[in-house]
Every structure is written in structure tokens, then in C-alpha cells.
């Protein structure tokens, strides 16, 4: 068993360096123990959408995050654009706005990572920890 602990800044840097963020993300940063993104919507009425992604929990191989709009003025946009992006998501990501569910086991399969299983994920303040165990 191993525990990998990253600050959110480190985690965001790893995601960026490995091109693991969707191409629609124009800007990203860590603020108040959350990941903040600016998403390009490809819609001329609202070309950029500022959002905050917050870790909620990990259960049954699924990491759940909450997606919130940074400004209350954009709340209607979440309904307008949100679920239309499901078809553009990989099969291991499910949008159920305002939640995003990520199947960690499917990511490991997709990335051809064998021999480990994610046992738990948790966040405390600025620290994001992934607990793994040997896959039998």
C-alpha cells in the first residue's frame, strides 16, 4: 500500500505537464483549496465560463467533484452548456451537474496502468492524497 500526497498546486502542474486537462480549459489555478478553471464554451454569447472544481468524495472506484460557477451571474449557463458536454467526455467521466464523476478504475485501464488499485482518495485543506494498494 502506498499514499501519494500532492498539494493542489503540484497536482495541477502534473495535470498540465502531462496534457491531462481538456483542451477547452483556457486558464487554471488553485485558490481557496479548490481548482479554478476558465472554460472556453465555443458559444458567442458566453465564450468563457469561470468555474471552480471541488473534491467531494471517493466511493466505489468513483471520485466525485462538484463544479460551481465562480459568479452567480453565470448560474443559468451551467444548465445551458453543462450536460451538452457529456458526449465530448471520455467514457470514464460522467457529468451529472453540478457533479462530475470520474471512474478511476477505467482511467487506469485507459492509461494501461496495471498492478495497482486506488483504495481511497481524500483532500484535507491544500493536500490531495491518493491511497493505493497492490492489485491481486
Secondary structure, 3 states (H helix, E strand, C coil): CEEEEEEHHHHHHHHHHCCCCCCCEEEEEEECCEEEEEEECCCCCCCEEEEEEEEEEEECCEEEEEEEECCHHHHHHHHHHHHHHHHHCCCCEEEECCEEEEEHHHHHHHCCCCCEEEEEEEEECCEEEEEEEECC
